[in-house]
Structure formats: structure tokens, C-alpha cells
Amino acid sequence: MNPVKDHPERITRKLEKQAEALNFDGISFPMKLKDIKKFERQNPQISVNVLGYEDKKIFPLCISEMAEREHYVNLLLLEDKHFVLINDLSRLLSHQMSNHKEKRFFCLRCLNSFTRKDVLDKHKESCEKNDCVKLGMPERGSILEFKNFKHSMYIPIVVYTDFECLTKPIESCEPNSEH
């Protein structure tokens, strides 16, 4: 809740007092992922988001429903037992998106990245209605085929469209050998 620049691993008296003010009733340590929601209910000023890490990919595990709280904490769960504080989400996730070094703004529900905060805010309006997702892509080199032809329908007309192309108007319907 108050990041320290020098020696963040040290426990100071200020941190001890802050920890005493938090409500940990009914929560056993080490804390499990299922206890995060209970912790949020007991401490109405804090929201906690948890991301997972597997196969060199980061994905959402538990995203807080109470995003508009005074304090928010982003954690990374390693090996289903160790929580690590994420100080800068952009620095952690931007290498998964591109090789560019500029700051990115991430939606924690779908991990889409945006270059501006206002675009992220606009995206959140529609994304908050959805559940968190972990994308699963096929293995590189694998082949996907359509085999259920019994579920397809015969359609006598097929239309291919490309809205990015520029079509010149036809002057007449009769073929012209000059063109």
C-alpha cells in the first residue's frame, strides 16, 4: 500500500502498524487463493488482483470485483503457493505483447494492452461484464481441421468481401478490349 524504494524486503515499524490494522480473522497462513475474496470482504479499503504464471505466460487467476477501492494490490502466484508483489504491471507484461519499451496500460481481466489510459477505461466498460480468461492457443505446427461436415449447410452463393480494397467504378457492362 506504500511501496518503499530502498530495501523493500525490510519490515519496518510502519509496516507492522499497517498490518495490525488489517483484518485477518479466519484466514490461515500461508494464505490460499480462495482466501483472497474473504480478505477483501474483511478489509473494504483494499482490492487484490492475482495473476498466475505457467509455461512462460502470465494470465489472470482472481481479479477483484471491487476495482474502485482506495488501495489495490497486484500479486503474482508462483507454483500455487508463493505470492509476489507486482510493482509495475506494464514492465511485467509488456514483453509478452511486443518488443517496444514504452509504457502500456493493461486490462487485468483479458490482459489486452493499450497505449493510452483513456482507451483502457473505455475498454473496461465492456470487459467488466465478462469473466477473466486464460487464452489457450494450439501448439505451433499443429493442424486444425473441420471434420463435422454433417453440421454444415449448402449455400449456393458465396460472397468474399474486403472493405480495405479500392474498387474503380465500371463505365459500362459491355467488355472493352482497350481496358
Sequence and secondary structure as in RCSB ss.txt:
>XXXX:A:sequence
MNPVKDHPERITRKLEKQAEALNFDGISFPMKLKDIKKFERQNPQISVNVLGYEDKKIFPLCISEMAEREHYVNL
LLLEDKHFVLINDLSRLLSHQMSNHKEKRFFCLRCLNSFTRKDVLDKHKESCEKNDCVKLGMPERGSILEFKNFK
HSMYIPIVVYTDFECLTKPIESCEPNSEH
>XXXX:A:secstr
    SS TTS  HHHHHHHHHS  TT  SS  GGGHHHHHHH TTEEEEEEEEETTEEEEEE  S TTSSEEEEE
EEETTTEEEE S HHHHHHHHH S  S  EE TTT  EESSHHHHHHHHHHHTTS         TT       GG
G    S      TTS     S SS  TT 
